[in-house]
Amino acid sequence: MGVRQLGWRLCYELLGARVRRPEWAFMNYGYAPVEPGAAQLVLDPADEPDRYCIQLYDHVLGGVDVAGADVLEVGSGRGGGASWISRCRGSRSTTGVDLASSAVALASRDRSGPGLRFVQGDAQHLPFPDASFDVVINVESSHCYASMEGFVAEAHRVLRPGGHLVWADLRGADAVPRTRAELTSTGLLAVHERDITAEVLHALRLDDERKAGLVQAWIPRPFRPLLRPFAGLEGTRNHEGFAAGTLRYLSARLRRPD
């Protein structure tokens, strides 16, 4: 495990151990269409507070029918995304895997859904047999990994022929070409790729007041300066990077050849 990956693991272990509120289900930046009159995703009332985070999952899964599929989320965090997929997208089974054992414990305690389970594991050494999933989803997690190519190789290995890897994450603008090459480094075929920086920044702006209030209400005072950048609040580095164009947010859908 690299130094960077170890640092991220310690961070998430601490968050899982110290902030155990079940209402905190998602940790991604969110997605909000910028086109006027865009169709509104229909959500259950209980999911409405997390609309923008769920919309990112809905965008990433666009074009992939997970009904009756075995789905793996790598980097499942506090479990909100995997739970939404299991409850609302009709998957046969949904497995969330995360490096932080405290996050796995929280998700197992707080999330529910048909065929839903959470296990502890490393994205670069997934604890599953070859060809065991139809869809692998990875949302805003891969920037923590020591090796992007190592993760993609593992995603390729656990996918069944014809299965899909759906992915979204942030990268420095100068790292975008390298990231695109890494996604296809093991033979996965790129089906669709988009720069969704505008939509992610729009979601951050729309959700800024709510998130700032949650940081104030849920996070112990000593950790608030760390959580503000983590949440992408206005005035923090990533938020300003998206606005300036030095930081980009990409999404992609790739398929394992038949």
C-alpha positions as CSV (number, residue, x, y, z in Angstrom):
1,M,0.0,0.0,0.0
2,G,1.4,3.4,-1.0
3,V,1.9,6.3,1.3
4,R,-0.9,8.3,-0.4
5,Q,-3.3,5.4,-0.1
6,L,-2.4,4.8,3.5
7,G,-3.1,8.5,4.3
8,W,-6.5,8.3,2.7
9,R,-7.3,5.1,4.5
10,L,-6.5,6.7,7.9
11,C,-8.7,9.7,7.0
12,Y,-11.7,7.6,6.1
13,E,-11.2,5.3,9.1
14,L,-11.2,8.4,11.3
15,L,-14.4,9.8,9.7
16,G,-16.1,6.4,10.1
17,A,-15.1,6.1,13.7
18,R,-15.8,9.7,14.8
19,V,-18.9,10.7,12.7
20,R,-21.4,7.9,12.9
21,R,-24.6,9.7,11.9
22,P,-26.7,7.4,9.7
23,E,-28.0,10.5,7.8
24,W,-24.6,10.9,6.2
25,A,-24.8,8.4,3.4
26,F,-22.9,10.0,0.5
27,M,-19.5,11.7,0.1
28,N,-19.4,12.7,-3.6
29,Y,-19.6,16.2,-5.1
30,G,-22.8,15.6,-6.9
31,Y,-24.2,16.3,-10.4
32,A,-26.7,18.9,-11.6
33,P,-27.6,19.3,-15.3
34,V,-26.9,22.8,-16.6
35,E,-29.3,22.6,-19.5
36,P,-32.5,24.6,-18.8
37,G,-35.5,22.3,-18.6
38,A,-33.5,19.1,-18.1
39,A,-35.6,16.1,-17.0
40,Q,-35.7,15.7,-13.2
41,L,-34.8,12.4,-11.6
42,V,-37.7,11.0,-9.6
43,L,-36.6,10.1,-6.1
44,D,-38.2,8.6,-3.0
45,P,-38.9,11.4,-0.4
46,A,-36.3,9.8,1.9
47,D,-33.6,10.2,-0.8
48,E,-34.4,13.8,-1.7
49,P,-31.8,15.4,0.7
50,D,-29.1,13.6,-1.3
51,R,-30.5,14.4,-4.7
52,Y,-27.3,15.8,-6.2
53,C,-25.1,12.9,-5.0
54,I,-27.7,10.4,-6.3
55,Q,-27.8,12.2,-9.6
56,L,-24.1,11.6,-10.1
57,Y,-24.8,7.9,-9.7
58,D,-27.7,8.1,-12.1
59,H,-25.5,9.9,-14.7
60,V,-22.6,7.4,-14.3
61,L,-25.0,4.5,-14.8
62,G,-26.5,6.1,-17.9
63,G,-26.8,3.5,-20.7
64,V,-26.2,0.5,-18.4
65,D,-29.2,-1.6,-17.5
66,V,-28.4,-3.1,-14.1
67,A,-31.8,-4.8,-13.7
68,G,-31.1,-8.4,-12.7
69,A,-27.3,-7.8,-12.7
70,D,-24.7,-8.5,-10.1
71,V,-23.2,-5.0,-9.3
72,L,-20.0,-4.2,-7.4
73,E,-19.2,-0.7,-6.1
74,V,-15.5,-0.2,-5.4
75,G,-15.0,2.6,-2.9
76,S,-18.5,2.3,-1.5
77,G,-17.9,4.6,1.5
78,R,-20.8,5.1,3.8
79,G,-23.0,3.0,1.5
80,G,-25.6,5.4,0.1
81,G,-24.8,4.8,-3.5
82,A,-24.9,1.0,-3.3
83,S,-28.1,1.2,-1.3
84,W,-29.8,3.4,-3.9
85,I,-28.8,1.0,-6.7
86,S,-30.1,-2.0,-4.8
87,R,-33.4,-0.3,-3.9
88,C,-34.1,1.6,-7.1
89,R,-32.3,0.1,-10.1
90,G,-33.4,-3.6,-9.7
91,S,-30.0,-5.3,-9.4
92,R,-30.0,-8.9,-8.5
93,S,-27.1,-8.3,-6.0
94,T,-25.2,-5.2,-5.0
95,T,-21.9,-5.5,-3.2
96,G,-20.0,-2.5,-1.8
97,V,-16.3,-2.9,-1.1
98,D,-14.2,-0.3,0.8
99,L,-10.7,-0.1,2.2
100,A,-11.9,1.5,5.5
101,S,-13.2,-1.1,7.9
102,S,-15.1,1.6,9.9
103,A,-16.9,2.7,6.7
104,V,-17.9,-0.9,6.0
105,A,-19.2,-1.3,9.5
106,L,-21.3,1.9,9.2
107,A,-22.7,0.9,5.8
108,S,-23.6,-2.6,7.1
109,R,-25.4,-1.0,10.0
110,D,-27.2,1.8,8.3
111,R,-27.9,0.8,4.7
112,S,-30.4,-1.7,3.4
113,G,-31.7,-3.1,0.1
114,P,-32.4,-6.3,-1.7
115,G,-29.3,-8.4,-2.1
116,L,-27.1,-5.7,-0.6
117,R,-23.9,-6.4,1.3
118,F,-20.6,-4.6,2.2
119,V,-17.2,-6.1,2.6
120,Q,-13.7,-4.8,3.4
121,G,-11.1,-4.9,0.6
122,D,-8.5,-3.1,-1.5
123,A,-9.4,-1.7,-4.9
124,Q,-6.1,-3.0,-6.3
125,H,-6.6,-6.5,-4.8
126,L,-10.4,-7.2,-4.9
127,P,-11.5,-10.1,-2.7
128,F,-13.7,-11.7,-5.4
129,P,-13.3,-14.5,-8.0
130,D,-12.7,-13.8,-11.7
131,A,-15.8,-12.9,-13.8
132,S,-18.1,-12.5,-10.9
133,F,-19.9,-9.2,-11.7
134,D,-21.8,-7.7,-14.6
135,V,-21.2,-4.1,-13.6
136,V,-18.4,-2.4,-11.6
137,I,-19.0,1.2,-10.5
138,N,-16.4,3.5,-9.1
139,V,-17.5,7.1,-8.1
140,E,-15.0,9.7,-6.8
141,S,-12.7,7.2,-5.2
142,S,-9.9,6.3,-7.7
143,H,-7.9,9.5,-7.0
144,C,-7.0,7.9,-3.6
145,Y,-5.4,4.8,-5.2
146,A,-1.7,4.1,-5.4
147,S,-2.2,2.7,-8.9
148,M,-5.0,3.5,-11.3
149,E,-3.9,0.8,-13.7
150,G,-3.9,-1.7,-10.8
151,F,-7.5,-0.9,-10.1
152,V,-8.5,-1.1,-13.8
153,A,-6.8,-4.5,-14.1
154,E,-8.8,-5.7,-11.1
155,A,-12.1,-4.3,-12.4
156,H,-11.3,-6.1,-15.7
157,R,-10.6,-9.4,-13.9
158,V,-13.8,-9.4,-11.9
159,L,-16.1,-8.4,-14.8
160,R,-17.9,-11.0,-16.8
161,P,-17.4,-10.8,-20.6
162,G,-19.6,-8.0,-21.9
163,G,-19.8,-6.4,-18.5
164,H,-19.2,-2.7,-17.8
165,L,-17.0,-0.5,-15.7
166,V,-18.6,2.8,-15.0
167,W,-16.4,5.5,-13.5
168,A,-16.3,9.1,-12.4
169,D,-13.6,11.2,-10.6
170,L,-11.7,14.4,-10.5
171,R,-8.2,14.9,-12.0
172,G,-5.8,17.8,-12.6
173,A,-6.3,19.2,-16.1
174,D,-2.8,18.1,-17.1
175,A,-3.6,14.5,-15.9
176,V,-6.6,14.0,-18.1
177,P,-4.8,12.3,-21.1
178,R,-3.0,10.0,-18.8
179,T,-6.2,9.0,-17.0
180,R,-7.9,8.2,-20.3
181,A,-5.0,6.0,-21.2
182,E,-5.1,4.2,-17.8
183,L,-8.8,3.4,-18.2
184,T,-8.2,1.4,-21.3
185,S,-4.7,0.0,-20.3
186,T,-5.9,-3.5,-19.8
187,G,-8.1,-3.9,-22.8
188,L,-11.4,-2.5,-21.7
189,L,-13.2,-0.7,-24.5
190,A,-14.2,2.9,-24.1
191,V,-17.9,3.2,-24.9
192,H,-18.6,6.7,-23.6
193,E,-16.6,9.5,-21.9
194,R,-17.5,13.0,-20.8
195,D,-16.1,16.0,-19.1
196,I,-18.8,16.8,-16.5
197,T,-16.9,19.6,-14.7
198,A,-19.7,22.1,-15.3
199,E,-22.4,19.8,-13.9
200,V,-20.4,18.9,-10.8
201,L,-19.5,22.6,-10.1
202,H,-23.2,23.5,-10.6
203,A,-24.2,20.8,-8.0
204,L,-21.6,22.1,-5.6
205,R,-22.9,25.6,-5.8
206,L,-26.6,24.5,-5.5
207,D,-25.8,22.4,-2.4
208,D,-23.2,24.6,-0.8
209,E,-25.4,26.1,1.9
210,R,-26.8,22.7,3.0
211,K,-23.4,21.1,3.1
212,A,-21.9,24.0,5.0
213,G,-24.7,23.6,7.6
214,L,-24.0,19.8,7.9
215,V,-20.3,20.4,8.5
216,Q,-21.2,22.8,11.3
217,A,-23.8,20.5,12.8
218,W,-22.2,17.1,12.4
219,I,-18.4,17.5,12.4
220,P,-16.5,18.1,15.7
221,R,-14.9,21.5,15.8
222,P,-11.2,20.4,15.4
223,F,-12.1,18.6,12.1
224,R,-14.1,21.3,10.4
225,P,-11.2,23.0,8.7
226,L,-10.4,19.6,7.1
227,L,-13.9,18.8,6.1
228,R,-14.7,22.1,4.3
229,P,-12.2,21.2,1.4
230,F,-13.4,17.6,1.6
231,A,-16.9,18.7,1.0
232,G,-15.9,21.0,-1.9
233,L,-17.4,24.1,-0.2
234,E,-17.1,27.5,-1.9
235,G,-13.7,29.1,-1.4
236,T,-11.9,25.8,-1.0
237,R,-9.2,24.4,-3.3
238,N,-11.1,21.9,-5.4
239,H,-14.1,24.2,-5.8
240,E,-11.9,27.0,-7.1
241,G,-10.0,24.6,-9.3
242,F,-13.1,23.5,-11.1
243,A,-14.1,27.1,-11.6
244,A,-10.6,28.0,-12.9
245,G,-10.3,25.0,-15.2
246,T,-7.2,23.6,-13.5
247,L,-9.2,20.7,-12.1
248,R,-11.5,18.6,-14.3
249,Y,-14.2,16.0,-13.5
250,L,-14.6,13.1,-15.9
251,S,-17.0,10.2,-16.3
252,A,-16.6,7.1,-18.5
253,R,-18.3,3.9,-19.4
254,L,-16.1,1.0,-20.5
255,R,-16.9,-2.6,-21.6
256,R,-15.1,-5.8,-21.2
257,P,-15.0,-7.5,-24.7
258,D,-17.2,-10.5,-25.2
